[in-house]
Amino acid sequence: MNSRVLVHPGTDREKRGVIVEDFADTAGKAVEIGEHHIADAARRWAVALDDGGLEFVDDGDLTADGEGN
């Protein structure tokens, strides 16, 4: 928590922010009934973006921000 990160690093969607919540214990699993997809699993991290937005992402969507700004 409170770690500076890059969200979607190396893509045109890359943004900087700070982790504000870790949902590790409550992220859950995707819900499927038979062949019907009902819901995706919740994202692990909530990141307050420097541009004022809030984004929910998984481990593979972020990396530590080496700039530390």
N, CA, C and O atoms as a GROMACS GRO file, in nm:
protein
  276
    1MET      N    1   0.084  -0.117   0.000
    1MET     CA    2   0.000   0.000   0.000
    1MET      C    3   0.090   0.124   0.000
    1MET      O    4   0.200   0.124   0.054
    2ASN      N    5   0.038   0.229  -0.061
    2ASN     CA    6   0.109   0.356  -0.074
    2ASN      C    7   0.235   0.346  -0.158
    2ASN      O    8   0.318   0.437  -0.154
    3SER      N    9   0.251   0.239  -0.235
    3SER     CA   10   0.366   0.225  -0.325
    3SER      C   11   0.336   0.292  -0.458
    3SER      O   12   0.225   0.284  -0.509
    4ARG      N   13   0.437   0.360  -0.513
    4ARG     CA   14   0.424   0.423  -0.644
    4ARG      C   15   0.440   0.316  -0.750
    4ARG      O   16   0.532   0.234  -0.743
    5VAL      N   17   0.351   0.316  -0.848
    5VAL     CA   18   0.352   0.215  -0.953
    5VAL      C   19   0.324   0.277  -1.090
    5VAL      O   20   0.273   0.389  -1.100
    6LEU      N   21   0.358   0.201  -1.194
    6LEU     CA   22   0.317   0.229  -1.330
    6LEU      C   23   0.207   0.130  -1.362
    6LEU      O   24   0.224   0.010  -1.343
    7VAL      N   25   0.095   0.179  -1.411
    7VAL     CA   26  -0.016   0.094  -1.453
    7VAL      C   27  -0.007   0.076  -1.604
    7VAL      O   28   0.014   0.174  -1.676
    8HIS      N   29  -0.021  -0.044  -1.653
    8HIS     CA   30  -0.008  -0.078  -1.796
    8HIS      C   31   0.126  -0.030  -1.852
    8HIS      O   32   0.129   0.040  -1.953
    9PRO      N   33   0.239  -0.066  -1.785
    9PRO     CA   34   0.370  -0.016  -1.827
    9PRO      C   35   0.405  -0.057  -1.970
    9PRO      O   36   0.373  -0.168  -2.014
   10GLY      N   37   0.471   0.034  -2.041
   10GLY     CA   38   0.518   0.005  -2.176
   10GLY      C   39   0.410   0.007  -2.282
   10GLY      O   40   0.435  -0.033  -2.396
   11THR      N   41   0.290   0.054  -2.248
   11THR     CA   42   0.180   0.062  -2.345
   11THR      C   43   0.138   0.208  -2.361
   11THR      O   44   0.184   0.294  -2.286
   12ASP      N   45   0.052   0.234  -2.457
   12ASP     CA   46   0.000   0.370  -2.474
   12ASP      C   47  -0.099   0.406  -2.363
   12ASP      O   48  -0.145   0.520  -2.357
   13ARG      N   49  -0.132   0.311  -2.277
   13ARG     CA   50  -0.222   0.335  -2.163
   13ARG      C   51  -0.145   0.356  -2.033
   13ARG      O   52  -0.207   0.366  -1.926
   14GLU      N   53  -0.011   0.363  -2.039
   14GLU     CA   54   0.071   0.374  -1.919
   14GLU      C   55   0.038   0.501  -1.840
   14GLU      O   56   0.029   0.610  -1.895
   15LYS      N   57   0.020   0.483  -1.709
   15LYS     CA   58  -0.007   0.594  -1.618
   15LYS      C   59   0.065   0.567  -1.486
   15LYS      O   60   0.095   0.452  -1.453
   16ARG      N   61   0.091   0.673  -1.412
   16ARG     CA   62   0.154   0.661  -1.281
   16ARG      C   63   0.048   0.680  -1.173
   16ARG      O   64  -0.053   0.749  -1.191
   17GLY      N   65   0.074   0.615  -1.058
   17GLY     CA   66  -0.017   0.631  -0.947
   17GLY      C   67   0.035   0.567  -0.820
   17GLY      O   68   0.152   0.527  -0.812
   18VAL      N   69  -0.052   0.557  -0.722
   18VAL     CA   70  -0.019   0.502  -0.590
   18VAL      C   71  -0.121   0.395  -0.554
   18VAL      O   72  -0.241   0.417  -0.568
   19ILE      N   73  -0.073   0.280  -0.508
   19ILE     CA   74  -0.163   0.174  -0.463
   19ILE      C   75  -0.235   0.221  -0.337
   19ILE      O   76  -0.172   0.262  -0.240
   20VAL      N   77  -0.368   0.216  -0.339
   20VAL     CA   78  -0.447   0.260  -0.224
   20VAL      C   79  -0.524   0.146  -0.158
   20VAL      O   80  -0.576   0.162  -0.047
   21GLU      N   81  -0.532   0.030  -0.225
   21GLU     CA   82  -0.601  -0.085  -0.164
   21GLU      C   83  -0.552  -0.213  -0.227
   21GLU      O   84  -0.527  -0.219  -0.348
   22ASP      N   85  -0.539  -0.317  -0.144
   22ASP     CA   86  -0.501  -0.451  -0.188
   22ASP      C   87  -0.617  -0.544  -0.153
   22ASP      O   88  -0.647  -0.566  -0.035
   23PHE      N   89  -0.681  -0.598  -0.256
   23PHE     CA   90  -0.796  -0.686  -0.236
   23PHE      C   91  -0.758  -0.835  -0.242
   23PHE      O   92  -0.841  -0.918  -0.276
   24ALA      N   93  -0.634  -0.868  -0.208
   24ALA     CA   94  -0.583  -1.005  -0.224
   24ALA      C   95  -0.675  -1.110  -0.163
   24ALA      O   96  -0.704  -1.211  -0.227
   25ASP      N   97  -0.721  -1.088  -0.043
   25ASP     CA   98  -0.802  -1.188   0.026
   25ASP      C   99  -0.947  -1.193  -0.022
   25ASP      O  100  -1.018  -1.290   0.004
   26THR      N  101  -0.990  -1.089  -0.093
   26THR     CA  102  -1.130  -1.082  -0.133
   26THR      C  103  -1.151  -1.074  -0.284
   26THR      O  104  -1.263  -1.054  -0.330
   27ALA      N  105  -1.043  -1.088  -0.361
   27ALA     CA  106  -1.054  -1.073  -0.507
   27ALA      C  107  -1.146  -1.178  -0.567
   27ALA      O  108  -1.214  -1.150  -0.666
   28GLY      N  109  -1.151  -1.296  -0.511
   28GLY     CA  110  -1.244  -1.398  -0.557
   28GLY      C  111  -1.206  -1.462  -0.689
   28GLY      O  112  -1.092  -1.454  -0.734
   29LYS      N  113  -1.302  -1.525  -0.749
   29LYS     CA  114  -1.282  -1.599  -0.873
   29LYS      C  115  -1.393  -1.563  -0.971
   29LYS      O  116  -1.498  -1.512  -0.934
   30ALA      N  117  -1.366  -1.592  -1.097
   30ALA     CA  118  -1.468  -1.570  -1.200
   30ALA      C  119  -1.588  -1.661  -1.171
   30ALA      O  120  -1.572  -1.768  -1.112
   31VAL      N  121  -1.706  -1.619  -1.214
   31VAL     CA  122  -1.827  -1.697  -1.193
   31VAL      C  123  -1.879  -1.745  -1.327
   31VAL      O  124  -1.906  -1.666  -1.417
   32GLU      N  125  -1.892  -1.876  -1.339
   32GLU     CA  126  -1.949  -1.937  -1.459
   32GLU      C  127  -2.049  -2.043  -1.417
   32GLU      O  128  -2.025  -2.119  -1.323
   33ILE      N  129  -2.161  -2.048  -1.487
   33ILE     CA  130  -2.262  -2.150  -1.463
   33ILE      C  131  -2.282  -2.221  -1.596
   33ILE      O  132  -2.334  -2.165  -1.692
   34GLY      N  133  -2.239  -2.346  -1.598
   34GLY     CA  134  -2.241  -2.419  -1.725
   34GLY      C  135  -2.151  -2.349  -1.824
   34GLY      O  136  -2.034  -2.325  -1.796
   35GLU      N  137  -2.204  -2.316  -1.939
   35GLU     CA  138  -2.126  -2.245  -2.041
   35GLU      C  139  -2.146  -2.094  -2.034
   35GLU      O  140  -2.094  -2.021  -2.119
   36HIS      N  141  -2.218  -2.046  -1.935
   36HIS     CA  142  -2.249  -1.903  -1.924
   36HIS      C  143  -2.151  -1.833  -1.831
   36HIS      O  144  -2.139  -1.868  -1.713
   37HIS      N  145  -2.081  -1.734  -1.885
   37HIS     CA  146  -1.990  -1.652  -1.805
   37HIS      C  147  -2.072  -1.542  -1.738
   37HIS      O  148  -2.135  -1.461  -1.806
   38ILE      N  149  -2.071  -1.540  -1.605
   38ILE     CA  150  -2.152  -1.444  -1.530
   38ILE      C  151  -2.070  -1.321  -1.491
   38ILE      O  152  -2.116  -1.208  -1.507
   39ALA      N  153  -1.949  -1.342  -1.439
   39ALA     CA  154  -1.866  -1.230  -1.392
   39ALA      C  155  -1.720  -1.269  -1.390
   39ALA      O  156  -1.685  -1.385  -1.367
   40ASP      N  157  -1.633  -1.171  -1.415
   40ASP     CA  158  -1.489  -1.191  -1.402
   40ASP      C  159  -1.451  -1.182  -1.255
   40ASP      O  160  -1.527  -1.132  -1.172
   41ALA      N  161  -1.333  -1.232  -1.224
   41ALA     CA  162  -1.280  -1.214  -1.088
   41ALA      C  163  -1.254  -1.066  -1.065
   41ALA      O  164  -1.222  -0.992  -1.159
   42ALA      N  165  -1.265  -1.022  -0.941
   42ALA     CA  166  -1.235  -0.883  -0.908
   42ALA      C  167  -1.085  -0.859  -0.925
   42ALA      O  168  -1.006  -0.952  -0.915
   43ARG      N  169  -1.047  -0.737  -0.950
   43ARG     CA  170  -0.906  -0.701  -0.964
   43ARG      C  171  -0.841  -0.696  -0.827
   43ARG      O  172  -0.907  -0.671  -0.726
   44ARG      N  173  -0.709  -0.720  -0.824
   44ARG     CA  174  -0.637  -0.725  -0.697
   44ARG      C  175  -0.608  -0.587  -0.638
   44ARG      O  176  -0.624  -0.569  -0.517
   45TRP      N  177  -0.566  -0.491  -0.720
   45TRP     CA  178  -0.516  -0.363  -0.670
   45TRP      C  179  -0.605  -0.246  -0.709
   45TRP      O  180  -0.657  -0.242  -0.820
   46ALA      N  181  -0.622  -0.150  -0.619
   46ALA     CA  182  -0.683  -0.021  -0.652
   46ALA      C  183  -0.569   0.081  -0.654
   46ALA      O  184  -0.493   0.093  -0.558
   47VAL      N  185  -0.559   0.154  -0.766
   47VAL     CA  186  -0.451   0.251  -0.783
   47VAL      C  187  -0.511   0.389  -0.806
   47VAL      O  188  -0.588   0.410  -0.899
   48ALA      N  189  -0.475   0.484  -0.718
   48ALA     CA  190  -0.513   0.624  -0.738
   48ALA      C  191  -0.413   0.683  -0.836
   48ALA      O  192  -0.294   0.696  -0.806
   49LEU      N  193  -0.462   0.719  -0.954
   49LEU     CA  194  -0.374   0.769  -1.060
   49LEU      C  195  -0.338   0.915  -1.038
   49LEU      O  196  -0.414   0.992  -0.980
   50ASP      N  197  -0.219   0.952  -1.086
   50ASP     CA  198  -0.174   1.090  -1.072
   50ASP      C  199  -0.266   1.188  -1.146
   50ASP      O  200  -0.271   1.306  -1.111
   51ASP      N  201  -0.339   1.140  -1.247
   51ASP     CA  202  -0.430   1.228  -1.322
   51ASP      C  203  -0.566   1.243  -1.254
   51ASP      O  204  -0.657   1.305  -1.309
   52GLY      N  205  -0.580   1.184  -1.134
   52GLY     CA  206  -0.704   1.196  -1.058
   52GLY      C  207  -0.798   1.078  -1.070
   52GLY      O  208  -0.898   1.071  -0.998
   53GLY      N  209  -0.769   0.985  -1.160
   53GLY     CA  210  -0.854   0.868  -1.179
   53GLY      C  211  -0.826   0.759  -1.078
   53GLY      O  212  -0.732   0.768  -0.998
   54LEU      N  213  -0.907   0.656  -1.082
   54LEU     CA  214  -0.891   0.538  -0.999
   54LEU      C  215  -0.902   0.418  -1.091
   54LEU      O  216  -0.997   0.406  -1.168
   55GLU      N  217  -0.804   0.328  -1.083
   55GLU     CA  218  -0.806   0.211  -1.170
   55GLU      C  219  -0.786   0.085  -1.087
   55GLU      O  220  -0.707   0.084  -0.992
   56PHE      N  221  -0.857  -0.022  -1.124
   56PHE     CA  222  -0.846  -0.151  -1.057
   56PHE      C  223  -0.771  -0.243  -1.152
   56PHE      O  224  -0.813  -0.262  -1.266
   57VAL      N  225  -0.660  -0.302  -1.105
   57VAL     CA  226  -0.573  -0.382  -1.191
   57VAL      C  227  -0.526  -0.508  -1.120
   57VAL      O  228  -0.538  -0.520  -0.998
   58ASP      N  229  -0.471  -0.600  -1.198
   58ASP     CA  230  -0.410  -0.722  -1.147
   58ASP      C  231  -0.258  -0.708  -1.147
   58ASP      O  232  -0.204  -0.610  -1.200
   59ASP      N  233  -0.189  -0.807  -1.089
   59ASP     CA  234  -0.043  -0.804  -1.079
   59ASP      C  235   0.025  -0.776  -1.213
   59ASP      O  236   0.119  -0.697  -1.219
   60GLY      N  237  -0.021  -0.840  -1.320
   60GLY     CA  238   0.043  -0.826  -1.450
   60GLY      C  239   0.022  -0.691  -1.515
   60GLY      O  240   0.082  -0.663  -1.619
   61ASP      N  241  -0.062  -0.607  -1.456
   61ASP     CA  242  -0.093  -0.475  -1.513
   61ASP      C  243  -0.012  -0.363  -1.452
   61ASP      O  244  -0.031  -0.247  -1.488
   62LEU      N  245   0.078  -0.394  -1.358
   62LEU     CA  246   0.154  -0.287  -1.295
   62LEU      C  247   0.296  -0.330  -1.262
   62LEU      O  248   0.328  -0.448  -1.258
   63THR      N  249   0.380  -0.230  -1.240
   63THR     CA  250   0.517  -0.250  -1.198
   63THR      C  251   0.557  -0.133  -1.110
   63THR      O  252   0.493  -0.028  -1.113
   64ALA      N  253   0.663  -0.151  -1.031
   64ALA     CA  254   0.709  -0.042  -0.944
   64ALA      C  255   0.753   0.076  -1.029
   64ALA      O  256   0.811   0.059  -1.136
   65ASP      N  257   0.724   0.197  -0.981
   65ASP     CA  258   0.763   0.320  -1.050
   65ASP      C  259   0.901   0.360  -0.999
   65ASP      O  260   0.916   0.405  -0.886
   66GLY      N  261   1.002   0.343  -1.084
   66GLY     CA  262   1.139   0.374  -1.046
   66GLY      C  263   1.169   0.521  -1.032
   66GLY      O  264   1.272   0.558  -0.974
   67GLU      N  265   1.081   0.609  -1.082
   67GLU     CA  266   1.106   0.752  -1.074
   67GLU      C  267   1.076   0.808  -0.936
   67GLU      O  268   1.140   0.904  -0.893
   68GLY      N  269   0.979   0.749  -0.867
   68GLY     CA  270   0.947   0.791  -0.731
   68GLY      C  271   0.894   0.932  -0.718
   68GLY      O  272   0.906   0.992  -0.612
   69ASN      N  273   0.836   0.987  -0.822
   69ASN     CA  274   0.780   1.123  -0.818
   69ASN      C  275   0.646   1.124  -0.750
   69ASN      O  276   0.584   1.230  -0.738
   0.00000   0.00000   0.00000
